[in-house]
Amino acid sequence: MKKVSIPSRLWYENKEWDLTFPDRWQVDNLTSPGLDKPGLSVAEIAGKIAHPTSGPTLEELAKGKKQAVIVFDDMTRPTPVKDVAPHVLEALHKAGMKKEQIRFIWGLGSHGAYDMINARKKLGDEIVENYRVFNHDPFQNTVKVGRTPTGVEIWINREFMACDLKIGIGCITAHVQVGFGGGAKLILPGVAGIESIIQFHNQLFRDPGRTGLGNFDNNIMRAECDAAGDLAGLNFKIDCLINRRGEITNLYAGPFKETHAQGGEEGKAHYGIPYTTGYDIAVGNAYGKANESAIALVLTLMALKRNTGTGVLISDAPEGQVPHYVMRGWGSDYGGRHFNPRPKGWIPTIMKQLIVMSPNPDRTSLDLMCHNEDATFVKTWPETLSMLEKDYPGEAKVAVIQDGTMQYMKKPGA
């Protein structure tokens, strides 16, 4: 049997799984160069934060400030904030700021709130026990800060706007809308009001050719984020690139437009896989954003033979899929403002079969992409392989996508 290892359970055991395949099948491991890079050391992380891409250091920015806020990304993103935040706090304290002058806010956007079990995973015990940590509430306690050039009205978290030093910690990965996440996306939608978030997502329909997975240059959604970051006064941003173990392989610190531009440019090679398609079977693993695992179907579909291939989604998120007040369902046939319910029978029009391997399945997990009843759910890889071997008793061409939630496929010839 052939074996391909995939990463799994980032916020739990953070382990590797071995997927096995018959020797008669051609199996291609679609990994990306950055996923196998080593993680930075503590000293390397500290050094990069202390020496920003341009402008003053964080310690210099903090001198004389009265209140500081640190916005950080949520459990749908793989950023190990606890490896970054202590260095940020050290700079603030060196500048004379006290613990009571500093707070942390989850950059949730329109995702559901988190408890302190998750805060300890993301931030570490020391921060949770010594600093205030707040959830962002997009439905209330926001203040208007202006409009973007396209007219999106920007309302931002009241606590965030009450601070005179505003810092963000997040990661850069391929993203289905803004090309690559990071930068001021932590502001819009991160700490924005619900109507601002909805208007932001409306931009998807203005020029679809200037949005999309890995489509970073001249992306209209990215421009909205940048405008919101300026209006909200984001002073300092840390953008991390991540490997297959959830470790930071590089980071950019400083003005948010620079960190995003430089990190996104590196991200093109870091997360990219060559354009390749025509597979009988495509296995799309969800790791870095396992609780938004349905987005891995985008790459899975791209890799398959059109209409005749079999897609396999590996969705191992014990907590289930993240609540999303804009994009997901909130009832049997309705949901957030941008919820797009797919009718039963849609998946068979684009692929032969969809198998979802989920040790903890639920009945609404696919609503971001399709009707749950269009998929066959199994709990283990042996069950999955048994189904595949019945359908492909002879030769088959198989793609294993290491993390369809962070990777993207380059354009043909790139």
N, C-alpha and C positions, 0 to 999 in steps of 0.2 A: 504493500500500500504506500502511496505517496502521502507526505505530511506537509502541511503549511500551518505555522503558528500565527495566531492573531491575539491582539491585546483585548482584555475584558475587565469589567468591574473596576473602573478607575477609582471610585469613591468608597470601595469596599476592600476586597483582597488585592486588587490591582494585579491580576495574574495573567498568564498566557494560556491560551487553549491550543491544542493541536487538532486541526481538522484533517481527516484522512479521506483519501480518494483512491479509486481503483487504478492500478498501474496502466490500464489500457486507455485512460483519459489523459489528454494534454491539460496540464494545470499550470496556469500563469499566476504568479504572485504579483499583483499590481500594488506595489508599495511605492513610497516617495522617498527621495534622498534624505529629507529632514527628519523623517520618522525614526531613522536609525542613528541620528547624531547623538553624542553623549550630552548629558545634562551639565549645566554650568555648576561650578563649585560655589560655595557660600561667598568666598572672597571675590569671585568673578561677578556674581550678581551685585554685590555691594559696590564694586568698582564701576560697573556700568551705570548704576543709579547715581553714584557720586559724580560722574562725569557725563552730563547730558549731551545730546546731539548738538545743542547750541544754547545760548542764553545763560542766565544765572543758574547756580546750583539750587537744589531744593532747600538747603540750609539758608542760603542767601534770600530766597523767596520768602522763607518763613519768619525772618527777622522782623519784629515789630507787629506781626499779625496777631489778631485777637482770637480768632476761631478758625479751626481747620476741619475740613471734611475729606474723608477718603472714600470714594465710591469704588466698589469692586464688583466684578461680574459674578453671576450666580452659579448654581450647580448644573446648569446647562452648558457651561463652559469649563474647559479643563485646567484653567489657570491655577497653579498652586500658590494662591495669594499669601499663604503663611510663609513662603520662602522669600517673599518680596517685602511685605508690610513691615517687618521688624527694622529693615534698613531705612524705610521711609520714616518710621517713628523715631529712630535714632537721630536723623537729620532734624526733625522738628524739635526734639528735646534739646539738641545742641544749640538750636536757635533761641531757646528759652521758653518754649511752649510747654505747658503742663498737661497731664493726662486729661484733666477736666475741660481743656480747651479743644480736645480732639474727639471726633466721632467717626464711625464707619457707617456707610449706607449701602445696602444691597442694590446694585443697579439692575432691578428686576424688569424694567419696562412693563409689559402687560402680562408677565408671568406671575404665578401664585407666590405667596409669601413663604418664608422658610423659618424653621425653628432653630433652637440653639444646638441641637445635635449636628445639623448641617453647618452651622456657623463654626463649630469647633473643627469640623473637617476642613473647612475652607480657610479659616483664619488661624486656627490653633488655640489651645487652651489659654495661653498667656494673654492674648488679645481679648478674647471673650470675657475673661475674668477681670480685666483691668480697664477696658474702654467700652463706651456705649456703642451698641450695634443696633441699627434701626432697619426695618424693612421699608422699602419705598411703596407708597400707596398712590397709584395713578388716578384714583377716583376723587381724591380730596387733598387739601393742604398743599396746593400748588400755586405758584404765582406766575403771572404773565411777564415775559421778558422781551417780547417783540415778535417779529415775523421774519421768516426766511425770504430771500429774494423771490421765490415762487409763490409766496403767500401763506405758507404753513405757519399757523399761529403757535407760538412756543410757550407752553406753560411748564414750569420746572418745580421740582420738589422744594417746598418752603425751607426745610432745614438746610438743604444744600445752598440755597441762595442767601441764607442768613450768615454764611461764613465768608470770610475775606481771603481764605486760602483754599483753593479747590484742586484736589488731586484725584486722579483715576488710575486704577490698576486693572488691567485686562489682558487679553491675548489676541493674537492675529491668527485666524484660520480661514480657510476658504468658506465663503458664505453665499447662500443661494440668491441673495438680493443685492447686497452691497459689494459683491466680488470677494472682498476679504474683510472680515470683522476687525474691530479694533478702533483706535482713534477716538473720535467723539461719538461713536455709536453708543458708548457708555452713558452719554448724555441724552441723545435721541436715538432710540427710545428709552434708554436705561433709567433715567430719573425724570422722564417727561410725564405730563398728564395724559389721560386716556384719549382725549380729542386730538391732541398733538400727535400721538402715536398712530391714530387712525388716519389722520391727514398725511402723515409720513408714509404709511403703507399705500395710500392712494397714488403716490408718485410712481408706483410700479406700472401703472397703466398709462403714464404720460409718454414714455418712450421705452418700451420693453427692450429695445436693442441696446440700451445703455444701462442695463442692470444684469444680474445673473451670476451664476457660480463662476468665480475666478475672473469675472469681467470687472477689473479694478480701475483701469484708466478711463477717465472721463465718465465715471459712473454717477448718474443723477442722484441716486440714493446717498452715496458718499458725500455729495455736495450739500445735501440737506443736513447731514450729521455735522459737517464742518461749520455750517452757518449756525446751527444750534449751539455748538461748542463755543463759538465766538460770543453769541448772545448771552450764554450762561456764565461766561468768564472762566472756563476751565484753564487753570494755570499751569498744570504739570501732569504729564501722562506717562505711564509706563506700559509698554506694549511688548508682550512676550510671544516667542515662537515655541512650539511644544513638540515633543517627540512621542513615540509609541508607548512610553512609560509614564506619560503625564509630567515629564520633567522639562524645565526651561532650557532650551539650547542656545537661545540668544534673546536679548531684550534691548529695547530702545527707550530711553528716558529723555524727557524734555518737552518742548512745545508739541501739542497733540497732532498738528498737521504734519510735522516732520517725522514724528515717531511712526505715524500711520503710513506715510509715503515710503519711508525707508524699510519698515517692516513688511509692508505689502509687496515691495519690490523683491525682497528676499523670499517672501512667501510664495512667489510664483514658481521658484525652483524647489523650495522646501516642501511644499504640499502637492506639487504637480505630478501627474502621471502622463505618459505619452498618449496621444489619441489612439485608441484601440477599441475595436468593436467586433461584432460578428460572433459572439460567444453563444454556445448552446445553453450554458449555465453561468450565471453571474452571482457570486456570493458577496453581498454587501454587508460588511461588519459595521456596527455602531459602537464607538468607544468613547471618544472625547465628549460627545454630546449624546450619550446613550439614552437619556430621557427626552430627546428629540429625534429618536432613531428613524422615524419615517423619512427624514430628509436624505438618508442614505439610499433611498430608492431612486433618487435622481441619477446618481452615478451608475447604479445597478442597471437601470433601464438603458442608459447610454451604451453600456458595454454589451448588451444582449443583441442577438439577432432579432430584428424587428418582427414582432407578432408571434414568433415561433420559439423564442427562448424561455427558459425557466429562471425566474428570479428567486433568490434566497436572501431574506433579511434576517440578520442576527441581532436581536434586540434583547440585551441582557441588562435591564434596569430594574432591580428589585422594588424600587419606589414607584415604578410606573412612569408614565409620560407626563411632562410638566403641564400644569394648567396654563392655558393661554387665552386671555380675555378677548383677543382680537381674532386669532386664527383658528381656534379649535371649537368643537361643538359643546353646547351647554344644554342640550336637550336632544330628543330623538331625531328631530329634523331641523334644528336651528342652532345658531351659535353666535360667536363674535361677529363684528361688522364685516370682517374679511373671511369668515368661514365659508368654505366652498364645498358643500357636501357632494361627494361623488355618488352617482347612482350605483346600485348593485349591478354588476355585469360590466363595469368599465374596464377593470383589469384584464379580463379575457380579450378585450379588443386591442391591447397593446403588448401582451405577452402570453405565452402558453399557460403559465401557472405561477402563482406567487406562494412561496412557502415562508412562513415566519417562524424562526426558531427562538422561542422565548421561554425561559424557565419559569417566568411569572407572568403569564399572559392575562390580558383583560379584554373586554368587549368593545373598548373605544380607542384602542391604542393607535389605530391607523388613520384616524379621522382627518389628520393634516393632509393626507394623500389620497385615500380611497376608502371604500366601504369595507368594514372588517370582514364581512362574509365573502369577500372576493379572495380571501387568503385562507390557506390551510395552516393552522397553528400546531406546532409540535414543541416539545420541551427539551429534547436532547439532539445532539448531532447524529447518533446512530439512527434515530427515527428519520431524520432528514435525509441521511445518506441512503437509507433503505428506499425511500420514495424516489429519490433521484435515479438509483440503479434500476428500478422498475421501468422508469421512463426512458433511460438511456442504457440498454443492455450491451450495446456495442461501444464504439468510440464516441467521445464527446470532448468539446473544447470548453474549458472551464476557466473563469477568471475569479480570483479571490481579491476583493478590494479591502485592504487592511483597515481603513477607517473612512467609510463613505460620508461621515459627518465632518471631517476635516480636510479631506483631499478634494481635488478637482481634476478634470481631464483637460489637457491643453488642446488648443485648436489644431486641426490637421496640419502637419508639416512643421509645427512649432517645436 
